[in-house]
């Protein structure tokens, strides 16, 4: 188990992403994945109020409702660490005080709980003052509805400004970020954000840890079709560089008792100095059993993947 930096939250080394719950995975499949994750002592679940409003006929909150129903039926809320987000749901966009309070209460209802362990600003909102946003987070923390706050999809400059403002004004501060980062998609995070995260002493809990499934190794030269609803997104990495990374991962996997490539990809993330816990999702129990395996890479293996990617 790992303690998230700047918190007392002790969590499994894999955070289970649930953006596909209620979409690519129906409610029964989602709850099977949750059961499997819990059987591995998994306890850290990431969701958002906007998951998954993009599905025709959905209104948002579908993922939260499934998680809430599952926790209620198992009576295990106290054992779980739940992260959700505010700011991107249509009808609940932005980081105004009124919007955050309403969105938080609605998420609590869907999750069937009275507190959120980690509450993310899902995207920045420069139309609202930092004083207003951070003050309402202070209110929610004081009320016991939120334990910690974090940021996602911020620029490095705004992240620094937000945290400095909180520290200067004795207000709650973002304890981490959630940014896209994986073996085949490094430039965006490493160009600026990684350095700022390191300087601020916080950590990244990156999403798309297995690059929409590409880093599972299912996508290879000559493979025309892959049975996955995320295939189109994964295909963007199907190029010479991507296949070279997969080949290197194959070799490393062989040295670790043929560990799943997804586990190798997540192990590389954990080895990065500014990463605490990577996030990955699973549609099936078989997929969950691949990503939940915790592999420890040698420094030579990490450097090999660093250089190729």
SVG drawing of the C-alpha trace seen along z (x, -y; Angstrom):
<svg xmlns="http://www.w3.org/2000/svg" viewBox="-32 -37 53 54">
<polyline fill="none" stroke="black" stroke-width="0.4" points="0.0,0.0 1.1,-3.6 0.4,-6.8 -0.5,-9.6 1.9,-12.4 0.6,-15.4 -2.3,-13.2 -2.9,-10.4 -4.7,-8.4 -3.3,-4.8 -4.1,-3.2 -3.4,-0.3 -0.7,-1.0 -3.3,-1.0 -6.1,-3.5 -9.1,-2.0 -10.4,-4.4 -14.2,-4.2 -14.9,-6.5 -16.2,-3.5 -18.6,-2.4 -22.1,-2.7 -20.7,-3.1 -18.3,-0.5 -19.0,1.6 -22.6,2.0 -23.6,1.9 -23.2,5.7 -19.8,5.7 -18.7,2.7 -19.6,4.3 -17.8,7.5 -14.7,5.4 -15.1,3.6 -15.5,7.0 -12.3,8.3 -10.4,5.1 -11.5,5.4 -10.4,9.1 -6.8,7.8 -7.2,5.4 -7.8,2.6 -9.4,-0.4 -8.8,-3.6 -11.5,-4.5 -11.4,-7.4 -14.6,-8.9 -16.2,-12.2 -19.6,-13.8 -19.3,-14.1 -18.7,-10.3 -20.3,-9.5 -22.5,-12.3 -21.1,-11.8 -23.0,-8.6 -26.3,-9.2 -29.2,-9.3 -26.9,-9.8 -27.0,-12.8 -23.7,-12.3 -23.2,-10.7 -23.7,-7.2 -20.3,-6.0 -20.8,-7.6 -24.2,-5.9 -22.7,-2.4 -19.9,-2.9 -22.4,-4.2 -24.7,-1.2 -21.8,1.2 -20.5,-0.3 -23.9,-0.4 -24.5,3.3 -21.2,4.3 -21.2,1.9 -17.6,1.1 -17.5,-2.7 -15.1,-3.1 -12.6,-0.7 -12.6,-2.7 -10.8,-5.9 -13.1,-7.7 -11.9,-10.4 -14.4,-12.4 -14.3,-15.7 -16.2,-18.9 -16.2,-21.4 -16.9,-19.7 -20.4,-18.4 -22.8,-20.3 -25.1,-22.2 -22.4,-22.1 -19.5,-23.6 -17.0,-25.8 -15.5,-26.4 -17.8,-29.0 -18.7,-28.5 -22.4,-27.9 -21.6,-25.4 -19.0,-23.5 -21.4,-23.2 -24.3,-21.9 -22.0,-19.6 -20.5,-18.2 -23.9,-17.5 -25.1,-15.8 -22.0,-13.6 -22.4,-12.7 -26.0,-11.6 -25.0,-9.5 -22.1,-7.9 -24.4,-7.3 -21.8,-8.7 -21.4,-11.7 -17.8,-12.5 -15.4,-12.5 -11.8,-11.5 -10.2,-13.4 -12.1,-16.1 -10.6,-17.4 -11.1,-20.6 -11.6,-18.8 -10.4,-21.8 -9.3,-25.3 -11.8,-28.2 -10.2,-31.6 -13.6,-33.4 -13.8,-32.7 -11.3,-34.1 -9.0,-31.8 -10.2,-33.2 -13.8,-32.1 -12.8,-28.6 -10.4,-27.8 -12.6,-29.3 -15.5,-27.1 -13.2,-24.1 -12.2,-25.2 -15.9,-25.3 -16.5,-21.7 -13.5,-20.4 -14.6,-22.1 -18.1,-20.5 -16.5,-17.1 -17.8,-16.6 -14.3,-16.6 -11.0,-15.4 -8.5,-16.6 -8.5,-18.5 -6.5,-18.1 -6.4,-19.5 -6.7,-18.1 -6.2,-19.7 -4.5,-22.8 -1.5,-24.6 1.6,-24.4 1.5,-28.2 -2.0,-28.1 -1.3,-25.1 1.6,-27.0 -0.5,-30.1 -3.3,-28.2 -1.1,-26.4 0.9,-29.6 -2.4,-31.5 -3.6,-28.8 -0.4,-28.8 -0.3,-32.6 -3.9,-32.8 -4.0,-29.7 -6.5,-27.9 -6.6,-24.2 -4.1,-23.5 -4.2,-21.0 -2.3,-17.9 -1.7,-16.6 -2.6,-16.6 -4.2,-14.2 -2.6,-14.6 -2.3,-12.5 1.0,-10.6 2.2,-7.2 5.0,-5.5 3.9,-6.6 2.6,-10.0 5.3,-11.8 5.9,-15.2 2.9,-17.1 3.5,-16.2 7.3,-16.2 7.7,-19.5 6.6,-21.7 4.2,-20.1 6.6,-17.4 9.1,-20.0 6.4,-22.1 4.9,-19.1 8.4,-18.2 9.1,-21.7 5.7,-21.9 6.3,-18.6 3.1,-17.0 2.5,-14.1 0.8,-13.1 -1.9,-10.4 -1.9,-10.0 -4.8,-8.9 -4.6,-6.9 -1.8,-4.9 -2.0,-2.2 -2.7,-4.6 -6.3,-3.6 -5.2,0.0 -2.3,-0.3 0.2,0.6 -1.5,4.0 0.3,5.3 -2.9,6.1 -2.0,3.7 0.9,5.0 2.2,4.7 0.0,6.7 -3.0,6.9 -5.8,5.4 -8.6,5.3 -8.8,5.4 -12.1,6.1 -12.2,3.0 -14.4,-0.1 -11.3,-2.1 -9.5,-0.8 -9.7,-4.0 -8.0,-6.0 -5.3,-3.3 -4.6,-3.2 -3.0,-6.7 0.0,-5.1 0.4,-2.3 3.5,-3.6 7.2,-2.7 7.9,-4.3 4.9,-2.7 5.8,0.8 9.5,0.3 8.2,-0.3 6.0,2.8 9.0,4.9 11.1,3.6 8.2,4.3 8.0,7.9 11.6,8.4 11.0,7.0 7.9,9.0 9.8,12.2 12.2,11.3 9.3,10.9 7.6,14.3 5.7,13.0 3.9,10.3 1.2,8.6 2.4,5.7 -0.2,3.4 1.5,4.2 4.9,3.3 3.5,0.0 2.1,-0.9 5.3,0.2 7.2,-2.3 4.9,-5.1 5.4,-4.2 9.1,-4.4 8.8,-8.1 9.9,-10.5 6.7,-12.7 4.2,-9.9 2.5,-8.3 -0.3,-6.1 -1.3,-5.6 -4.9,-5.2 -6.1,-2.6 -9.6,-1.2 -10.9,2.2 -14.0,3.4 -13.7,7.0 -12.4,9.0 -9.6,10.4 -8.5,6.9 -8.5,6.0 -6.4,9.0 -3.8,7.7 -3.6,4.1 -3.8,4.9 -0.5,6.8 2.3,4.8 5.7,5.3 8.9,3.7 11.2,2.8 15.0,2.6 16.7,-0.7 18.2,0.8 14.7,1.7 13.3,-1.8 16.2,-3.4 15.7,-1.1 12.1,-2.2 13.0,-5.8 15.4,-5.8 13.2,-4.1 10.1,-6.1"/>
</svg>
